[in-house]
Amino acid sequence: MNLTVVDHIAEGRDALARAAKLAGEGSTLAQREARAIREAQAMKSEAIIGTHYRVRSMGCPSCGCLTLLPKRGRAWCVNRHCAVGGRQRSWDYRELAFLGPGAPKRVQRTESERPPRDVMDVRRLLAFFTQTGVPMSASTLRRLIKLYELPRWYNPMDHRSHLYALSDVATAHAAHLAHTRKGECTATATRPPCTGLHEMFFTASEDAKTRTAAKQLCEACPLRQACLDTAMTYGVHAQHGIFGGLTAGERRALKSTS
């Protein structure tokens, strides 16, 4: 038997045992955590057999779009409107199952002479959404394009047709679902903007551009002070990474003056 499968089975037994223990606690948070553990284990099982239905059918915790693709054991959002500082957001499977889909972002209508990297023809767009939990028909796609006035570019392979950006279509699709299916895309008001950007915030000290982008996210975050207080109280001020809008060096300096 493949050692990966053996390890997965052993891990699965431990995970299900933890889920059962949490479920027995009875609290709402424990119940959510238990469901997330079970769902994450199911996602890992699908990955081993080469299918990713669960990941593809879940809305992005940040932008609410069905634009998650699995890679290296994580779910990556390919919506360019969701990226921050040029970095795609990603979640491990437990985070993805626990958070659920976020609120859709505003549809982008800015025209550009140069098409973005994610432009596709209608056939490829329909194929992309066929692999999600909410497949899209050609008529629905045409309505979304018209309703949200999505940017388009001429198809160099066929000048009679147009190309559309996957990110634009996915954002319009998520916004449409939010309006037509109340509760389809939900978000927690206090969910921090750094959700899904763990790698960005822990590598920020290595790159000035990344550090600036991370700090800008912290500025408008309603949890900024709570994040900083937690870091200072539990010793995270001495570790690398950005917490509460401050780098490790800035937190150590703040600690020495307090």
C-alpha positions in Angstrom: 0.0 0.0 0.0 1.2 3.5 -0.8 2.8 5.1 2.3 1.0 8.4 1.6 -2.3 6.5 1.9 -1.2 4.8 5.1 -0.1 8.1 6.6 -3.4 9.7 5.5 -5.4 6.9 7.1 -3.6 7.3 10.4 -4.0 11.1 10.3 -7.6 10.7 9.4 -8.3 8.6 12.5 -6.6 11.2 14.7 -8.5 14.0 13.0 -11.9 12.3 13.4 -11.2 11.5 17.0 -10.5 15.2 17.6 -13.6 16.2 15.8 -15.7 13.8 17.9 -14.2 15.2 21.1 -15.0 18.8 19.9 -18.5 17.9 18.9 -19.1 16.4 22.3 -18.3 19.8 23.9 -21.6 21.2 22.5 -20.6 24.8 22.0 -21.2 26.5 18.7 -17.5 27.2 18.1 -16.6 23.6 18.9 -19.2 22.3 16.5 -17.9 24.5 13.7 -14.4 23.4 14.4 -15.5 19.7 14.3 -17.2 20.2 11.0 -14.1 22.0 9.6 -11.8 19.1 10.7 -14.1 16.5 9.0 -14.4 18.6 5.8 -10.7 19.2 5.7 -10.0 15.5 6.0 -12.4 14.8 3.1 -10.6 17.4 1.0 -7.3 15.7 1.6 -8.8 12.3 0.7 -10.1 13.7 -2.6 -6.6 15.1 -3.3 -5.1 11.7 -2.9 -7.4 10.2 -5.5 -7.0 13.1 -7.8 -10.4 14.9 -7.4 -11.0 18.3 -5.9 -14.8 18.7 -5.9 -15.0 20.1 -2.4 -12.3 22.7 -2.9 -13.7 23.9 -6.2 -17.2 24.1 -4.9 -16.4 26.4 -2.0 -16.4 30.2 -2.2 -13.2 32.1 -1.4 -13.2 33.2 2.3 -12.1 36.7 1.1 -13.9 37.5 -2.1 -16.7 34.9 -2.1 -15.9 33.8 -5.7 -15.7 30.2 -6.9 -12.1 30.7 -7.9 -10.2 28.4 -5.6 -7.7 25.9 -7.0 -5.8 23.3 -5.0 -2.1 23.4 -5.0 0.5 21.9 -2.6 -2.2 21.0 0.0 -3.7 24.5 0.1 -6.6 26.3 -1.7 -5.4 29.3 -3.8 -7.7 32.0 -5.0 -7.0 32.8 -8.7 -9.2 35.9 -8.7 -6.7 38.8 -9.4 -9.1 41.2 -7.6 -8.7 39.2 -4.4 -4.8 39.3 -4.5 -3.0 41.8 -2.3 0.4 43.3 -3.3 0.5 40.9 -6.2 0.2 37.9 -3.9 -2.6 35.4 -4.2 -4.5 34.5 -1.0 -4.4 30.9 0.1 -5.8 28.8 2.9 -5.2 25.4 4.3 -8.2 23.1 4.1 -9.2 23.4 7.7 -9.2 27.2 7.5 -11.2 27.1 4.3 -13.9 24.8 5.8 -14.0 26.8 9.0 -14.3 30.3 7.5 -16.8 29.7 4.7 -17.3 32.1 1.7 -16.7 35.8 2.2 -18.7 38.7 0.9 -18.3 39.4 -2.9 -16.2 42.4 -3.9 -17.4 45.2 -6.2 -17.4 44.3 -9.8 -14.5 45.9 -11.8 -15.6 47.8 -14.9 -12.3 49.6 -15.8 -11.5 49.2 -19.5 -7.9 48.5 -20.5 -6.3 48.2 -23.9 -4.1 45.4 -22.7 -6.1 42.3 -21.6 -5.2 40.8 -18.2 -3.6 37.4 -17.9 -6.8 35.6 -17.1 -8.8 36.4 -20.2 -10.7 33.5 -21.7 -13.2 32.8 -24.4 -16.7 31.9 -23.4 -16.1 28.2 -23.9 -13.2 28.1 -21.4 -15.1 30.2 -18.9 -18.1 27.9 -19.0 -15.7 24.9 -18.6 -14.1 26.5 -15.5 -17.5 27.0 -13.7 -18.7 23.5 -14.7 -16.0 22.2 -12.3 -17.5 24.2 -9.4 -20.5 23.6 -7.3 -22.5 26.2 -9.3 -22.0 25.6 -13.0 -23.0 28.5 -15.3 -25.0 28.3 -18.5 -24.1 30.3 -21.6 -27.3 32.3 -21.2 -26.4 33.2 -17.6 -22.9 34.2 -18.6 -24.3 36.5 -21.3 -26.7 38.1 -18.8 -23.9 38.7 -16.3 -21.7 40.3 -19.0 -24.5 42.6 -20.0 -25.8 43.3 -16.5 -22.4 44.2 -15.0 -21.0 45.8 -18.2 -17.9 43.6 -18.0 -14.8 44.6 -19.9 -14.1 42.7 -23.1 -11.3 42.3 -25.6 -11.3 41.0 -29.2 -10.3 37.4 -29.6 -7.1 37.4 -31.7 -8.0 33.9 -32.9 -11.5 34.9 -34.0 -12.2 38.6 -34.5 -15.9 37.9 -34.4 -15.9 36.9 -30.7 -14.6 38.4 -27.5 -12.5 37.4 -24.5 -13.5 38.2 -20.9 -11.4 38.1 -17.7 -12.1 35.1 -15.4 -11.7 37.4 -12.4 -14.4 39.8 -13.7 -16.8 37.1 -14.5 -16.3 35.3 -11.2 -16.8 38.5 -9.2 -20.0 39.3 -11.1 -21.2 35.7 -10.6 -20.6 35.9 -6.8 -22.3 39.2 -6.6 -25.3 37.8 -8.5 -25.5 34.8 -6.2 -25.4 37.1 -3.2 -28.4 39.0 -4.5 -30.4 36.1 -5.8 -29.6 33.5 -3.1 -29.7 35.3 0.3 -27.1 33.7 2.5 -25.2 32.1 -0.3 -22.2 34.3 0.3 -21.8 35.4 3.9 -19.0 37.0 5.8 -18.1 37.9 9.4 -18.0 41.7 10.0 -14.9 41.3 12.2 -13.0 39.0 9.8 -9.6 40.6 9.4 -8.3 41.7 5.9 -5.2 39.6 6.4 -7.2 36.3 6.1 -5.5 33.9 3.8 -2.3 36.0 3.6 -0.3 34.2 6.3 2.8 33.8 4.1 2.7 37.5 3.1 2.7 38.7 6.7 5.5 36.4 7.8 7.8 37.2 4.8 7.1 41.0 4.9 10.5 41.8 6.6 12.3 40.4 3.5 10.8 42.8 1.0 9.9 46.5 1.5 7.0 46.4 -1.1 5.4 43.5 0.7 5.9 45.1 4.1 4.2 48.3 2.9 1.2 46.3 1.5 0.9 44.4 4.7 0.9 47.5 6.8 -1.7 49.2 4.6 -4.0 46.3 5.3 -3.5 46.6 9.0 -4.3 50.4 9.0 -8.1 49.9 8.3 -8.4 46.6 10.2 -11.0 46.8 13.1 -8.9 44.1 15.0 -5.6 45.9 14.7 -5.3 46.9 18.3 -6.5 43.5 19.6 -3.9 41.8 17.3 -1.1 44.1 18.6 -2.2 43.6 22.3 -2.2 39.8 21.8 1.3 39.9 20.3 2.7 42.1 23.1 1.0 40.1 25.8 2.0 36.6 24.7 5.5 37.3 23.6 4.9 37.4 19.8 6.6 40.8 19.8 9.9 38.9 19.8 9.0 36.8 16.7 9.2 37.7 13.1 6.2 38.8 11.0 3.8 41.7 11.2 1.2 41.9 14.0 -1.1 44.9 14.5 0.7 46.8 11.8 4.2 46.6 13.4 7.2 44.6 12.4 9.1 42.5 15.0 11.7 45.2 15.4 9.0 47.8 16.0 7.3 45.6 18.5 10.5 45.0 20.4 11.1 48.8 20.5 7.6 49.4 21.7 8.1 46.7 24.4 11.3 48.3 25.7 9.7 51.7 26.1 6.6 50.3 28.0 
